[in-house]
């Protein structure tokens, strides 16, 4: 995910038939992490420990999954995998892996009875090591992006495939990589949305695009992602970088952070190079924006 050294690993489990999946990001030990959630409908596991005021500073892995809240179970398998690797927060009773889970809603896209669970999470974590051997991670409609859709705020008939996007920004040895599963209510911002609003497209809809009713898919969304950097950052710095990552999301998607989105980003800093947090924040916004805009360009790509 960061390129050189492959110290941040990415693996997928994909069910193309059921149109769901999960993606696991495995960080090197002692990776400092934080994150931020925006929007009204998040589905997360152990996200609260990323708050800068919480005790635990390091994270072992992050799981991005389909299946809505059901998909959070994939983190159980990743914890099992991390335990087998001897990873985790040390306690008197043994190490406890720190695995954060983020899920998006894809239950209505394919077979909603199929959801990523512990075995699927374990398989994705194992696949991360296999991907590292080939020096690449697949993007597109794979893993957590398999059943993702976007452009739903204007009605189900306007929905388009989403997917998993990635980008890497490098400045003077500082590296920031973004991996984002785009399942947004909004659309990729090409500069025409505001024109449509002014022209009356919004007003001419038969129903309110953001109203939470059974006929409106705009309340079942969420764009989730992971940012990884080789910079030396504190937990508070990582939180600030996550906030800037959301700025990149806001540039790339319109509308964003709605009541039906549970948009969330996790930032992990591996602590390899000195860098000013302001530079990393700027790079994070650019990486997220680029990763989201890459979705839909090709069905399958590699990072």
Secondary structure, DSSP 8 states (H G I E B T S, - for coil): --SGGG-SEEEEEEETTTTEEEEEEE--TT-EEEEEE-SS---EESGGGGSTTSS--B-SEEEEESSGGGGGGHHHHHHHHHHHTT-SB--TT--B--EEEEE---TTTS-TT----HHHHHHHHHHHHHHHHTT--EEESSGGGTT-EE--TT-GGG-EE-EEEEEEEEETTEEEEEEEEE--SSEE--S-HHHHHHHTTTTT-SS-TT--STT-GGGS---EEEEEEEE---HHHHHHHHHHHHHHHHHHEES-S-TT---EEEEEEEEEE---HHHHHHHHHHHHHHHHHHBTTBSEEE-
